[in-house]
Amino acid sequence: MRGATKTPALILGTAQLGMAYGAANHRGMLSDVQGREVLEAAWNAGVRWFDTARAYGESERRLGAFLRSLSPAERREARVATKLAPGAGLAPGECLRSLESSLEALGTGGVAVLFVHRGEEWTPTLARDLGEWRRGGVVERVGVSLYDEGEYHALVRSTPRPDLLQVPSNLLDRRFSLRELERRGEESPPPVPLWGRSLFLQGLLAQGDREPWQRVGGDVLRREEFRRALASLAEDVRMSLKELALLAVGTLFCLEGVVVGAEDPRQIGEWGALWSAAGARNAPEDLEERLELLGRIMPPGLADPRRWPLAEDVAPAETEKT
């Protein structure tokens, strides 16, 4: 993959374990049994990284129950990233309470990564507290899960700065791709390691049928025109939309890891196979140019789930992290 020095790690996003998440969600909230099946399938496929959060409903509890079932040797292989409750970074004392709640639910004395949900929460006080937890071995790395370019710009220049940033990364949202960082005068490759999320944009880019696209709202005719144009691009390069989505992420971005969710065990194997295949393929040389042309007809706000007028049975975009 051109964008990375090595193939980014595949990380299981677990929002689906704790809520009825995503525009393409057909199953609603998974049961304990269904969630366990997804986790077992990921583990058996070689996935060792898991991304969760206080805000993901039952996710931490279910992930913790799975981790407790592993042998001691297996447990040492598991790597967990979680996020403080939204806003906890701005409230004195809430950070520690949120972290303690996460550790209790996960059944562990520490985590590999602890994120906050927004750049505005990365204050000098919070950075100091997180640094103390890191030195104490409770967390190995601290990071920020962010949306906007302004947040990124401020965070990579902050002192101290986070160890890791989690950013939207998909073929419709390329604000943190190598080319876009260079255009904005940012360092490329980025000075802080990046994890990519929203690879399939809540499932829109995982399938070409109309139904998930209808659920995001907006101008119906313009949205349908764009969906057809995107499908045509995938057909022109002889790929499925899923394959194109993964190839774009692996080629255009420089990522340490990619966060991908799943609703059922079958998807685990599919994502893993497609990700491996994407790593062995070369993207069309004019892919970025073609995506930029496509962007001219993209409906406003389509690449930003916070701006979707979602149906009531879809998890709020505020929690959109996978």
LOKEVO-945585 format. One record per atom (N, C-alpha, C): residue in three letters; z, x, y. Coordinates in steps of 0.02 Angstrom, whole numbers. Last residue first. Layout:
LOKEVO-945585
   residuo        w        u        v
       ALA        Z        X        Y
...
This chain:
LOKEVO-945585
   residuo        w        u        v
       THR      694     -842      219
       THR      661     -811      162
       THR      588     -821      167
       LYS      758     -905      324
       LYS      767     -833      317
       LYS      731     -804      256
       GLU      799    -1032      420
       GLU      739    -1006      388
       GLU      744     -930      383
       THR      895    -1106      480
       THR      916    -1065      423
       THR      858    -1032      389
       GLU      825    -1173      576
       GLU      877    -1126      599
       GLU      899    -1081      542
       ALA      750    -1268      516
       ALA      719    -1202      525
       ALA      769    -1150      549
       PRO      839    -1365      395
       PRO      824    -1347      464
       PRO      796    -1277      470
       ALA      758    -1416      243
       ALA      813    -1381      276
       ALA      793    -1361      346
       VAL      691    -1579      230
       VAL      677    -1508      231
       VAL      733    -1473      270
       ASP      708    -1713      243
       ASP      728    -1684      180
       ASP      712    -1610      175
       GLU      655    -1752      365
       GLU      728    -1749      358
       GLU      750    -1713      295
       ALA      518    -1643      413
       ALA      545    -1705      385
       ALA      619    -1696      372
       LEU      512    -1541      563
       LEU      513    -1552      491
       LEU      538    -1621      472
       PRO      427    -1487      677
       PRO      464    -1550      674
       PRO      467    -1574      602
       TRP      446    -1312      700
       TRP      417    -1365      659
       TRP      458    -1429      665
       ARG      501    -1207      764
       ARG      465    -1255      806
       ARG      432    -1310      765
       ARG      553    -1124      672
       ARG      600    -1154      718
       ARG      567    -1209      760
       PRO      443    -1067      606
       PRO      474    -1127      578
       PRO      526    -1160      623
       ASP      304    -1009      673
       ASP      375    -1006      689
       ASP      410    -1069      664
       ALA      170    -1026      657
       ALA      199     -967      625
       ALA      274     -961      637
       LEU      144    -1139      735
       LEU      138    -1143      663
       LEU      172    -1085      628
       GLY      145    -1133      874
       GLY      208    -1140      840
       GLY      204    -1141      764
       PRO      -16    -1202      896
       PRO       43    -1171      926
       PRO      106    -1185      885
       PRO     -133    -1178      763
       PRO      -94    -1224      805
       PRO      -33    -1189      833
       MET     -260    -1056      773
       MET     -196    -1075      742
       MET     -158    -1122      789
       ILE     -374    -1004      824
       ILE     -374    -1076      811
       ILE     -309    -1100      779
       ARG     -344     -872      837
       ARG     -367     -907      896
       ARG     -369     -983      887
       GLY     -318     -820      712
       GLY     -262     -839      754
       GLY     -282     -877      816
       LEU     -441     -780      667
       LEU     -413     -842      640
       LEU     -355     -867      684
       LEU     -448     -659      733
       LEU     -496     -713      750
       LEU     -470     -780      726
       GLU     -346     -593      666
       GLU     -340     -604      738
       GLU     -388     -659      761
       LEU     -398     -587      538
       LEU     -338     -627      549
       LEU     -328     -641      623
       ARG     -504     -501      560
       ARG     -518     -569      538
       ARG     -458     -614      548
       GLU     -434     -385      595
       GLU     -480     -415      643
       GLU     -495     -488      625
       GLU     -365     -360      476
       GLU     -328     -376      537
       GLU     -373     -409      589
       LEU     -474     -336      385
       LEU     -427     -391      375
       LEU     -391     -409      440
       ASP     -576     -244      374
       ASP     -575     -285      434
       ASP     -524     -342      430
       GLU     -559     -185      250
       GLU     -549     -144      309
       GLU     -543     -186      373
       PRO     -466     -277      129
       PRO     -529     -269      167
       PRO     -515     -231      232
       ALA     -342     -180       40
       ALA     -360     -237       82
       ALA     -429     -225      114
       ASN     -336     -129     -126
       ASN     -349     -110      -57
       ASN     -371     -171      -18
       ARG     -207     -144     -250
       ARG     -270     -164     -219
       ARG     -276     -136     -148
       ALA      -84     -123     -302
       ALA     -138      -83     -331
       ALA     -206      -98     -298
       GLY        1     -211     -242
       GLY       12     -140     -230
       GLY      -44      -96     -255
       ALA      -41     -331     -296
       ALA      -57     -317     -226
       ALA      -49     -243     -210
       ALA       15     -321     -423
       ALA      -58     -320     -416
       ALA      -78     -304     -345
       SER      150     -335     -391
       SER      126     -273     -423
       SER       51     -266     -415
       TRP      146     -464     -340
       TRP      167     -409     -297
       TRP      144     -342     -326
       LEU      107     -539     -450
       LEU       64     -537     -392
       LEU       82     -479     -346
       ALA      218     -519     -535
       ALA      151     -498     -556
       ALA      104     -491     -496
       GLY      322     -576     -457
       GLY      324     -506     -478
       GLY      255     -479     -497
       TRP      280     -710     -443
       TRP      287     -667     -383
       TRP      286     -593     -403
       GLU      282     -749     -579
       GLU      220     -751     -541
       GLU      225     -705     -480
       GLY      415     -737     -617
       GLY      365     -696     -649
       GLY      301     -693     -610
       ILE      468     -834     -525
       ILE      491     -765     -526
       ILE      439     -719     -557
       GLN      412     -957     -557
       GLN      390     -923     -496
       GLN      411     -850     -494
       ARG      481     -993     -671
       ARG      410     -977     -676
       ARG      387     -938     -615
       PRO      610    -1031     -629
       PRO      599     -966     -661
       PRO      526     -945     -665
       ASP      602    -1104     -462
       ASP      607    -1109     -535
       ASP      590    -1042     -566
       GLU      599    -1074     -330
       GLU      630    -1137     -349
       GLU      639    -1144     -424
       ALA      628     -924     -238
       ALA      597     -959     -295
       ALA      636    -1022     -310
       GLY      590     -803     -106
       GLY      630     -854     -140
       GLY      592     -885     -198
       VAL      590     -635      -61
       VAL      550     -691      -85
       VAL      596     -739     -122
       VAL      588     -501       46
       VAL      630     -555       22
       VAL      587     -614        3
       VAL      554     -331       25
       VAL      526     -397       42
       VAL      569     -450        8
       GLY      593     -169       97
       GLY      600     -221       47
       GLY      569     -286       71
       GLU      543      -82      190
       GLU      584      -55      136
       GLU      591     -105       79
       LEU      380      -84      262
       LEU      441     -118      242
       LEU      477      -80      187
       CYS      262      -95      371
       CYS      298      -39      340
       CYS      368      -65      324
       PHE      114     -199      354
       PHE      183     -186      376
       PHE      210     -123      342
       LEU       -8     -215      295
       LEU       -6     -212      368
       LEU       63     -195      395
       THR        8     -216      154
       THR      -40     -171      186
       THR      -27     -161      260
       GLY      100     -311      113
       GLY      105     -243       87
       GLY       62     -193      123
       VAL       51     -424      183
       VAL      118     -398      196
       VAL      124     -325      173
       ALA      -76     -440      125
       ALA      -69     -429      197
       ALA       -2     -399      214
       LEU      -43     -465       -8
       LEU      -81     -405        9
       LEU      -74     -389       83
       LEU       21     -589        2
       LEU       59     -530      -19
       LEU       23     -465       -1
       ALA      -85     -670       47
       ALA      -22     -667       84
       ALA       17     -604       66
       LEU     -180     -654      -54
       LEU     -195     -630       13
       LEU     -131     -623       54
       GLU     -113     -717     -160
       GLU     -130     -646     -164
       GLU     -144     -617      -96
       LYS     -104     -848     -110
       LYS      -43     -810     -126
       LYS      -58     -735     -127
       LEU     -238     -885     -102
       LEU     -200     -879      -40
       LEU     -135     -839      -52
       SER     -335     -778     -212
       SER     -298     -840     -198
       SER     -261     -830     -132
       MET     -485     -692     -166
       MET     -414     -694     -183
       MET     -389     -765     -177
       ARG     -609     -655     -108
       ARG     -601     -666     -180
       ARG     -529     -658     -203
       VAL     -633     -657       23
       VAL     -611     -592       -4
       VAL     -593     -597      -78
       ASP     -669     -791       36
       ASP     -717     -739       54
       ASP     -698     -671       25
       GLU     -550     -857        5
       GLU     -607     -862      -40
       GLU     -658     -807      -27
       ALA     -475     -826      118
       ALA     -452     -804       52
       ALA     -509     -805        2
       LEU     -554     -892      214
       LEU     -545     -820      218
       LEU     -523     -793      150
       SER     -537    -1024      173
       SER     -603     -995      171
       SER     -600     -919      173
       ALA     -403    -1045      201
       ALA     -425    -1048      131
       ALA     -494    -1016      123
       LEU     -412    -1037      340
       LEU     -373     -988      304
       LEU     -393     -986      230
       ALA     -489    -1150      366
       ALA     -514    -1084      385
       ALA     -477    -1028      348
       ARG     -405    -1251      321
       ARG     -469    -1241      288
       ARG     -497    -1172      304
       ARG     -300    -1239      412
       ARG     -287    -1231      341
       ARG     -352    -1216      304
       PHE     -365    -1269      533
       PHE     -339    -1202      522
       PHE     -327    -1189      447
       GLU     -394    -1403      514
       GLU     -449    -1355      528
       GLU     -426    -1285      513
       GLU     -266    -1453      502
       GLU     -310    -1456      444
       GLU     -369    -1408      453
       ARG     -216    -1432      632
       ARG     -183    -1400      575
       ARG     -229    -1398      515
       ARG     -301    -1514      705
       ARG     -302    -1442      717
       ARG     -270    -1404      658
       LEU     -267    -1640      652
       LEU     -335    -1615      647
       LEU     -338    -1540      656
       VAL     -127    -1650      681
       VAL     -152    -1654      613
       VAL     -221    -1623      606
       ASP      -17    -1562      774
       ASP      -83    -1592      779
       ASP     -117    -1591      710
       GLY      147    -1581      696
       GLY       99    -1554      743
       GLY       33    -1591      742
       GLY      219    -1552      529
       GLY      206    -1589      591
       GLY      153    -1557      634
       VAL      249    -1503      407
       VAL      272    -1463      464
       VAL      256    -1497      531
       ARG      194    -1580      307
       ARG      266    -1589      322
       ARG      289    -1549      382
       GLN       67    -1543      286
       GLN       78    -1606      320
       GLN      150    -1614      342
       TRP       81    -1428      211
       TRP       58    -1421      280
       TRP       71    -1486      319
       PRO      114    -1478       84
       PRO      164    -1442      124
       PRO      145    -1436      198
       GLU      -15    -1549       56
       GLU       49    -1582       62
       GLU      102    -1542      100
       ARG     -138    -1481       38
       ARG     -121    -1509      103
       ARG      -47    -1527      110
       ASP     -145    -1322      -50
       ASP     -152    -1395      -45
       ASP     -121    -1421       20
       GLY     -129    -1186      -67
       GLY     -179    -1208      -18
       GLY     -184    -1283      -11
       GLN       22    -1093      -70
       GLN      -23    -1141     -100
       GLN      -69    -1168      -47
       ALA       95    -1006        0
       ALA       98     -998      -72
       ALA       51    -1046     -108
       LEU      103    -1030      131
       LEU       54     -980      111
       LEU       56     -966       36
       LEU      206    -1123      137
       LEU      140    -1141      162
       LEU       86    -1094      136
       GLY      332    -1077      100
       GLY      288    -1103       48
       GLY      218    -1122       72
       GLN      394    -1021      210
       GLN      424    -1080      178
       GLN      376    -1114      129
       LEU      301     -908      216
       LEU      314     -955      270
       LEU      336    -1022      243
       PHE      292     -807      126
       PHE      251     -866      113
       PHE      263     -921      164
       LEU      378     -716      185
       LEU      312     -693      161
       LEU      265     -751      150
       SER      502     -719      247
       SER      453     -771      263
       SER      383     -751      241
       ARG      538     -544      279
       ARG      554     -610      251
       ARG      498     -658      272
       GLY      559     -370      255
       GLY      516     -426      274
       GLY      538     -490      241
       TRP      665     -250      323
       TRP      653     -295      268
       TRP      609     -352      294
       LEU      649      -86      391
       LEU      638     -158      397
       LEU      635     -191      327
       PRO      740       50      466
       PRO      707       18      408
       PRO      703      -58      415
       VAL      702      104      627
       VAL      753       71      586
       VAL      717       38      527
       PRO      586      150      684
       PRO      642      198      677
       PRO      699      170      635
       PRO      427      107      608
       PRO      487       89      646
       PRO      545      137      633
       PRO      289      227      613
       PRO      329      175      582
       PRO      395      164      619
       SER      301      186      778
       SER      269      164      717
       SER      258      224      672
       GLU      391      128      920
       GLU      379      180      870
       GLU      348      150      807
       GLU      302       24     1038
       GLU      359       39      995
       GLU      340       96      948
       GLY      199      -22     1116
       GLY      229       42     1134
       GLY      291       59     1094
       ARG      135     -131     1071
       ARG      190     -142     1117
       ARG      225      -78     1138
       ARG       46      -75      981
       ARG       20     -108     1041
       ARG       75     -118     1093
       GLU      133      -34      879
       GLU       98       16      919
       GLU       72      -14      985
       LEU      170     -158      829
       LEU      221     -114      857
       LEU      189      -62      902
       GLU       46     -202      782
       GLU       77     -236      838
       GLU      133     -195      869
       ARG       20     -112      676
       ARG      -26     -116      733
       ARG        8     -148      794
       LEU      128     -136      587
       LEU      118      -70      617
       LEU       75      -74      680
       SER      208     -295      625
       SER      162     -253      587
       SER      154     -186      623
       PHE      280     -387      691
       PHE      315     -326      672
       PHE      273     -283      625
       ARG      196     -494      710
       ARG      225     -462      770
       ARG      260     -396      754
       ARG      125     -574      626
       ARG      118     -502      617
       ARG      147     -464      677
       ASP      114     -714      549
       ASP      162     -685      596
       ASP      164     -610      586
       LEU       20     -735      451
       LEU       14     -773      514
       LEU       59     -745      568
       LEU       56     -654      346
       LEU      -12     -645      374
       LEU      -24     -686      437
       ASN      225     -597      384
       ASN      175     -632      344
       ASN      107     -629      378
       SER      383     -577      416
       SER      326     -534      399
       SER      279     -574      354
       PRO      529     -575      516
       PRO      474     -614      487
       PRO      413     -570      475
       VAL      653     -450      469
       VAL      607     -480      517
       VAL      556     -524      481
       GLN      801     -362      474
       GLN      763     -409      433
       GLN      720     -450      480
       LEU      850     -193      488
       LEU      829     -254      522
       LEU      789     -297      473
       LEU      982      -75      475
       LEU      929     -112      443
       LEU      913     -174      485
       ASP     1083      -17      544
       ASP     1054       23      491
       ASP      990       -9      464
       PRO     1083      -39      725
       PRO     1092      -62      656
       PRO     1059      -14      607
       ARG     1147       87      838
       ARG     1098       38      819
       ARG     1108       18      746
       PRO     1285      104      955
       PRO     1247      124      895
       PRO     1195       70      879
       THR     1149       81     1055
       THR     1193      135     1031
       THR     1262      105     1018
       SER      978       20     1046
       SER     1050       12     1056
       SER     1088       72     1029
       ARG      846       19     1017
       ARG      867       63     1072
       ARG      942       59     1085
       VAL      828      -75      924
       VAL      808       -7      905
       VAL      827       44      959
       LEU      872     -188      998
       LEU      912     -163      942
       LEU      893      -91      923
       ALA      774     -216     1095
       ALA      842     -199     1115
       ALA      881     -165     1059
       HIS      662     -243     1014
       HIS      660     -190     1064
       HIS      730     -168     1083
       TYR      709     -355      941
       TYR      691     -293      907
       TYR      694     -234      956
       GLU      723     -450     1043
       GLU      781     -429     1003
       GLU      767     -362      970
       GLY      589     -460     1083
       GLY      640     -435     1129
       GLY      703     -413     1094
       GLU      528     -517      971
       GLU      512     -448      990
       GLU      564     -419     1037
       ASP      635     -617      862
       ASP      594     -605      921
       ASP      584     -531      937
       TYR      718     -636      748
       TYR      655     -671      755
       TYR      608     -639      806
       LEU      826     -549      628
       LEU      803     -570      694
       LEU      736     -605      692
       SER      970     -490      562
       SER      913     -531      544
       SER      888     -564      608
       VAL     1039     -330      562
       VAL     1027     -390      600
       VAL      965     -425      573
       GLY     1165     -234      470
       GLY     1099     -249      498
       GLY     1097     -314      536
       VAL     1242     -100      384
       VAL     1248     -159      426
       VAL     1182     -171      461
       ARG     1286      -38      221
       ARG     1243      -38      281
       ARG     1253     -103      319
       GLU     1399      -54      140
       GLU     1363       10      141
       GLU     1319       17      203
       VAL     1563     -118      161
       VAL     1491     -127      166
       VAL     1458      -59      168
       VAL     1681      -57      123
       VAL     1673     -129      110
       VAL     1599     -149      115
       GLY     1704       75      155
       GLY     1671       60       92
       GLY     1663      -13       76
       GLY     1749      113      278
       GLY     1799       95      228
       GLY     1770       76      160
       ARG     1633      126      349
       ARG     1670      187      332
       ARG     1723      174      279
       ARG     1606      -11      360
       ARG     1559       34      324
       ARG     1596       97      303
       TRP     1709      -56      437
       TRP     1702      -82      369
       TRP     1656      -38      328
       GLU     1678       15      553
       GLU     1741       28      519
       GLU     1738        3      447
       GLY     1556      -43      589
       GLY     1559       28      572
       GLY     1622       46      535
       LEU     1598     -171      620
       LEU     1555     -161      561
       LEU     1555      -88      539
       ASP     1669     -141      737
       ASP     1703     -170      679
       ASP     1663     -159      615
       ARG     1565      -89      819
       ARG     1624      -48      803
       ARG     1659      -74      740
       ALA     1480     -198      828
       ALA     1455     -136      798
       ALA     1513      -91      778
       LEU     1565     -288      896
       LEU     1545     -302      827
       LEU     1521     -238      793
       THR     1574     -220     1019
       THR     1634     -235      980
       THR     1617     -247      907
       PRO     1440     -213     1063
       PRO     1477     -152     1049
       PRO     1539     -163     1007
       THR     1348     -340      970
       THR     1384     -317     1028
       THR     1419     -251     1012
       TRP     1242     -428      904
       TRP     1253     -355      896
       TRP     1283     -328      961
       GLU     1211     -556      934
       GLU     1277     -545      903
       GLU     1292     -470      894
       GLU     1082     -556      977
       GLU     1134     -563     1028
       GLU     1204     -552     1000
       GLY     1007     -556      858
       GLY     1016     -494      896
       GLY     1072     -498      947
       ARG     1080     -650      723
       ARG     1042     -646      785
       ARG     1057     -580      821
       HIS     1155     -645      605
       HIS     1095     -687      608
       HIS     1052     -677      670
       VAL     1203     -489      527
       VAL     1217     -545      572
       VAL     1151     -581      584
       PHE     1226     -426      360
       PHE     1186     -442      418
       PHE     1223     -490      464
       LEU     1270     -300      254
       LEU     1298     -357      290
       LEU     1258     -367      353
       VAL     1235     -233       95
       VAL     1213     -244      164
       VAL     1248     -305      192
       ALA     1313     -221      -20
       ALA     1269     -166       -1
       ALA     1246     -172       71
       VAL     1489     -263      -15
       VAL     1418     -280      -21
       VAL     1376     -221        3
       GLY     1646     -278     -105
       GLY     1602     -252      -53
       GLY     1531     -273      -66
       GLY     1716     -334     -208
       GLY     1755     -302     -155
       GLY     1713     -274      -99
       THR     1670     -498     -267
       THR     1661     -426     -262
       THR     1704     -398     -205
       GLY     1638     -635     -277
       GLY     1679     -602     -327
       GLY     1673     -527     -327
       LEU     1574     -713     -187
       LEU     1532     -668     -227
       LEU     1572     -633     -282
       ALA     1682     -776     -127
       ALA     1631     -817     -162
       ALA     1590     -774     -208
       GLU     1747     -664      -72
       GLU     1781     -706     -121
       GLU     1730     -747     -161
       LEU     1651     -616       16
       LEU     1673     -573      -39
       LEU     1708     -614      -93
       SER     1644     -725      106
       SER     1586     -705       67
       SER     1606     -664        6
       SER     1772     -725      160
       SER     1749     -784      124
       SER     1689     -767       80
       GLU     1770     -601      224
       GLU     1818     -613      170
       GLU     1797     -673      128
       LEU     1671     -626      322
       LEU     1661     -575      271
       LEU     1707     -587      212
       SER     1736     -725      399
       SER     1673     -739      366
       SER     1660     -690      310
       ARG     1848     -655      445
       ARG     1858     -714      404
       ARG     1794     -731      365
       LEU     1785     -555      520
       LEU     1824     -536      461
       LEU     1834     -596      416
       CYS     1723     -635      619
       CYS     1685     -589      577
       CYS     1722     -573      513
       GLU     1822     -702      689
       GLU     1780     -740      643
       GLU     1740     -695      596
       GLY     1887     -614      777
       GLY     1920     -634      716
       GLY     1876     -670      666
       PRO     1796     -673      915
       PRO     1847     -626      890
       PRO     1882     -654      828
       ALA     1630     -716      903
       ALA     1697     -745      905
       ALA     1748     -696      876
       LEU     1507     -666      881
       LEU     1525     -677      950
       LEU     1596     -703      958
       GLY     1483     -663      746
       GLY     1485     -600      781
       GLY     1508     -605      853
       ALA     1470     -794      708
       ALA     1534     -760      694
       ALA     1540     -695      732
       GLY     1346     -852      723
       GLY     1391     -851      781
       GLY     1455     -814      770
       PRO     1333     -895      553
       PRO     1300     -893      619
       PRO     1351     -897      676
       ALA     1430     -789      446
       ALA     1415     -857      470
       ALA     1384     -853      539
       LEU     1345     -639      394
       LEU     1402     -673      423
       LEU     1381     -744      442
       LYS     1251     -621      245
       LYS     1253     -626      318
       LYS     1317     -662      339
       THR     1219     -499      114
       THR     1238     -565      139
       THR     1241     -562      215
       ALA     1149     -420      -24
       ALA     1151     -423       49
       ALA     1172     -493       68
       VAL     1187     -330     -170
       VAL     1190     -394     -133
       VAL     1190     -381      -58
       ARG     1134     -269     -321
       ARG     1142     -252     -250
       ARG     1137     -317     -210
       ALA     1179     -217     -484
       ALA     1165     -272     -438
       ALA     1179     -251     -366
       GLU     1227     -114     -561
       GLU     1157     -112     -541
       GLU     1141     -163     -487
       ARG     1355     -149     -591
       ARG     1346      -92     -547
       ARG     1273      -85     -524
       ARG     1333     -250     -682
       ARG     1359     -268     -616
       ARG     1350     -210     -567
       GLU     1298     -180     -796
       GLU     1247     -219     -760
       GLU     1270     -235     -689
       ALA     1422     -126     -828
       ALA     1366      -81     -814
       ALA     1312     -118     -775
       PRO     1499     -244     -851
       PRO     1517     -197     -797
       PRO     1459     -150     -779
       SER     1384     -384     -875
       SER     1428     -331     -900
       SER     1446     -284     -843
       LEU     1389     -540     -785
       LEU     1357     -478     -806
       LEU     1408     -430     -835
       SER     1459     -645     -733
       SER     1439     -650     -803
       SER     1406     -586     -830
       ARG     1472     -619     -599
       ARG     1532     -612     -641
       ARG     1515     -613     -715
       LEU     1345     -654     -554
       LEU     1364     -583     -555
       LEU     1425     -572     -599
       PHE     1352     -795     -563
       PHE     1305     -757     -604
       PHE     1326     -685     -610
       ALA     1449     -822     -468
       ALA     1461     -842     -537
       ALA     1414     -804     -584
       GLY     1383     -774     -352
       GLY     1444     -742     -376
       GLY     1459     -759     -448
       LEU     1280     -867     -340
       LEU     1263     -797     -353
       LEU     1324     -760     -380
       ARG     1358     -979     -312
       ARG     1317     -977     -372
       ARG     1297     -906     -390
       ARG     1419     -941     -190
       ARG     1459     -959     -247
       ARG     1419     -954     -312
       GLU     1306     -918     -107
       GLU     1352     -863     -123
       GLU     1393     -880     -185
       SER     1246    -1052     -106
       SER     1212     -992     -130
       SER     1260     -936     -150
       GLU     1283    -1173      -56
       GLU     1314    -1151     -118
       GLU     1289    -1084     -143
       GLY     1237    -1133      106
       GLY     1270    -1183       64
       GLY     1304    -1152        4
       TYR     1199    -1022      184
       TYR     1155    -1048      132
       TYR     1192    -1094       83
       ALA     1280     -958      274
       ALA     1247    -1020      296
       ALA     1205    -1053      242
       ARG     1318     -840      215
       ARG     1368     -893      222
       ARG     1335     -960      237
       ALA     1185     -782      109
       ALA     1216     -791      175
       ALA     1270     -844      171
       THR     1079     -663       20
       THR     1112     -727       28
       THR     1144     -731       97
       ASP      976     -575      -87
       ASP      990     -588      -16
       ASP     1019     -658       -8
       PHE      981     -451     -209
       PHE      988     -522     -195
       PHE     1010     -531     -122
       TRP      904     -336     -320
       TRP      927     -351     -252
       TRP      927     -427     -241
       ARG      848     -323     -442
       ARG      918     -303     -436
       ARG      946     -316     -366
       VAL      730     -378     -557
       VAL      754     -385     -489
       VAL      829     -368     -487
       GLY      685     -379     -688
       GLY      699     -315     -657
       GLY      722     -318     -585
       ALA      674     -496     -752
       ALA      611     -468     -727
       ALA      622     -402     -691
       ASN      804     -530     -776
       ASN      765     -508     -834
       ASN      698     -477     -812
       TRP      837     -571     -645
       TRP      869     -512     -675
       TRP      828     -485     -733
       ALA      756     -685     -632
       ALA      748     -629     -587
       ALA      778     -565     -617
       ALA      809     -766     -734
       ALA      739     -745     -737
       ALA      726     -685     -691
       GLU      939     -783     -686
       GLU      928     -748     -749
       GLU      856     -724     -755
       LEU      912     -856     -569
       LEU      945     -791     -565
       LEU      934     -751     -629
       VAL      855     -973     -623
       VAL      817     -932     -576
       VAL      846     -861     -573
       GLU      962    -1021     -700
       GLU      899    -1003     -732
       GLU      856     -958     -687
       ARG     1056    -1049     -601
       ARG     1071     -996     -649
       ARG     1006     -974     -684
       GLY      993    -1158     -540
       GLY     1004    -1097     -503
       GLY     1017    -1038     -548
       GLN     1000    -1250     -645
       GLN      934    -1228     -621
       GLN      941    -1163     -581
       VAL     1140    -1265     -654
       VAL     1101    -1241     -711
       VAL     1034    -1214     -689
       ASP     1173    -1316     -528
       ASP     1202    -1253     -550
       ASP     1161    -1223     -608
       SER     1017    -1378     -456
       SER     1082    -1386     -488
       SER     1110    -1318     -506
       LEU      938    -1359     -297
       LEU      943    -1343     -368
       LEU     1013    -1358     -394
       MET      886    -1484     -187
       MET      934    -1431     -200
       MET      941    -1421     -275
       GLY      711    -1520     -216
       GLY      774    -1531     -183
       GLY      821    -1473     -196
       ARG      589    -1493     -270
       ARG      643    -1506     -317
       ARG      707    -1527     -282
       HIS      492    -1454     -182
       HIS      480    -1517     -218
       HIS      539    -1537     -261
       ASN      462    -1369      -33
       ASN      513    -1384      -84
       ASN      499    -1453     -116
       ALA      386    -1326       69
       ALA      351    -1339        6
       ALA      400    -1357      -50
       ALA      474    -1303      172
       ALA      424    -1356      182
       ALA      388    -1373      117
       GLY      647    -1271      126
       GLY      576    -1254      131
       GLY      529    -1313      136
       TYR      784    -1317       22
       TYR      755    -1272       72
       TYR      679    -1270       68
       ALA      919    -1387       -5
       ALA      850    -1410      -15
       ALA      808    -1376       38
       MET     1031    -1251      -50
       MET     1010    -1307       -8
       MET      940    -1328      -28
       GLY     1060    -1141     -130
       GLY     1115    -1176      -97
       GLY     1096    -1235      -55
       LEU      953    -1078     -184
       LEU     1009    -1091     -229
       LEU     1062    -1136     -197
       GLN      865    -1054      -81
       GLN      850    -1109     -126
       GLN      907    -1125     -174
       ALA      915     -937      -27
       ALA      927     -999       10
       ALA      915    -1059      -36
       THR      898     -812      -86
       THR      935     -863     -123
       THR      951     -925      -82
       GLY      772     -694     -123
       GLY      805     -734      -72
       GLY      836     -796     -104
       LEU      767     -549     -210
       LEU      768     -622     -219
       LEU      807     -653     -162
       ILE      656     -421     -170
       ILE      724     -447     -161
       ILE      723     -522     -169
       LEU      570     -281     -216
       LEU      567     -354     -218
       LEU      639     -380     -219
       ALA      542     -138     -113
       ALA      581     -172     -165
       ALA      573     -247     -159
       PRO      377      -77      -74
       PRO      442     -105      -55
       PRO      476     -140     -113
       THR      306       70     -135
       THR      305       -2     -140
       THR      374      -31     -121
       LYS      309      195       -6
       LYS      315      174      -75
       LYS      316       98      -76
       THR      271      200      124
       THR      269      262       87
       THR      278      249       13
       ALA      165       65      181
       ALA      228       91      157
       ALA      218      157      121
       GLY       39       18      217
       GLY       93       13      265
       GLY      157       46      244
       ARG      -47       31      107
       ARG      -56       75      165
       ARG        5       75      210
       MET        0       42      -59
       MET        0        0        0
       MET        0       44       62
